[in-house]
Amino acid sequence: MNATPRISCVILCHNYGRYLDQAITSCLEQEPGNFILHEIIVIDDGSNDETEEVCRRHEKNVKVIRRSQQGFGQTLTDAFLLSTGDWVAPLDADDWFHPSKLRRCAEAMTGETLFIEHWENVVDSNGNPKLKDPHPGGNTSTLVVHREAALSLLPVSNEIFFHALREAGRGAVLQDPLTFYRVHSHSMTDRSTPGLSQDYRAEVCLGLSDRLRMMYGNPPTWATSRQLKRISQHFRVLASGHRVESALQRKKHVPAMIFLPGMLIATLRARDPIAPWLRSLSSATGGRPLVQLSTTQGERAES
């Protein structure tokens, strides 16, 4: 890109005051590079812990938006509506950025790139490593998204909505672990209940698929109608895969098999690789979930 990109760091916080200072500090201590740290915003989504006190200590460097609790989807949506930079780097308040995060992401910003994701280091509640090697990202704290492009996808219920930009060929993936992703008992609640996390992801993917279908007649600047149709089918493939996985985690093998034909049809329509469908088929016929359930001690679901 010709102009120096302005990046907004937006921290999403609900009762994570005990971790918030580290999140804010990680934004303030970014290495210099070809970018401007335009602003740091904390959206306090109805916290009733020490969040306000922590924000007060940083009030000279941070803009704080406090309101009654509205939930994750609205808070993530507001991260883009309320920021004013060219790019937005959202950060869950229990995670923190590597010092080179913005510098490395800025190096990947080109005229065609609208979505950047990178890998992460998975740590426990105390910040100690939980996985030996870096882990692929894709979650909130591992993304930097072009704000104008993101606005066309709002409102969102989950960061998965922004993955549509990557599927349109407008993304870049860095294998550098530039975020520390904290796994703790509170963050793992939905991952320890059989099928719950997979059902949620399926609903998000279906919601995104439907949103993209509504955009066919008036496509955004980052995709054609034809691309939107393919991407919409792609997220229906993902939704079916999550449904299969959910059924297997609940030990309901027959329902798992029922989702496979629809998943195959969507795969063919999206022109997606057949390998994910074959993995789901093998998993369903063998009655073995692909994703290991997490425990309340914080085992990461994808590990």
Stockholm file with secondary structure:
# STOCKHOLM 1.0

chainA/1-303         MNATPRISCVILCHNYGRYLDQAITSCLEQEPGNFILHEIIVIDDGSNDETEEVCRRHEKNVKVIRRSQQGFGQTLTDAFLLSTGDWVAPLDADDWFHPSKLRRCAEAMTGETLFIEHWENVVDSNGNPKLKDPHPGGNTSTLVVHREAALSLLPVSNEIFFHALREAGRGAVLQDPLTFYRVHSHSMTDRSTPGLSQDYRAEVCLGLSDRLRMMYGNPPTWATSRQLKRISQHFRVLASGHRVESALQRKKHVPAMIFLPGMLIATLRARDPIAPWLRSLSSATGGRPLVQLSTTQGERAES
#=GR chainA/1-303 SS CCSCCEEEEEEEESSCHHHHHHHHHHHHTCCCCSSEEEEEEEEEESCCSTHHHHHHHTTTTCEEEEESCCCHHHHHHHHHHSCCSSEEEEEETTCEECTTHHHHHHHTCCSSCCEEEEEEEEECTTSCBSSSSCBCCCSGGGEEEEHHHHHTTCSCSSGGGGHHHIIIIIEEEEEEEEEEEECCTGGGGGGSSTTHHHHHHHHHHHHHHHHHHHTTTSCCTTCCHHHHHHHHHHHHHHHHHHHHHHHHHTTCHHHHHHHHHHHHHHHHHHTCCSHHHHHHHHHHHHTCCSSCCCCTTCCCTTC
#=GC SS_cons         CCSCCEEEEEEEESSCHHHHHHHHHHHHTCCCCSSEEEEEEEEEESCCSTHHHHHHHTTTTCEEEEESCCCHHHHHHHHHHSCCSSEEEEEETTCEECTTHHHHHHHTCCSSCCEEEEEEEEECTTSCBSSSSCBCCCSGGGEEEEHHHHHTTCSCSSGGGGHHHIIIIIEEEEEEEEEEEECCTGGGGGGSSTTHHHHHHHHHHHHHHHHHHHTTTSCCTTCCHHHHHHHHHHHHHHHHHHHHHHHHHTTCHHHHHHHHHHHHHHHHHHTCCSHHHHHHHHHHHHTCCSSCCCCTTCCCTTC
//
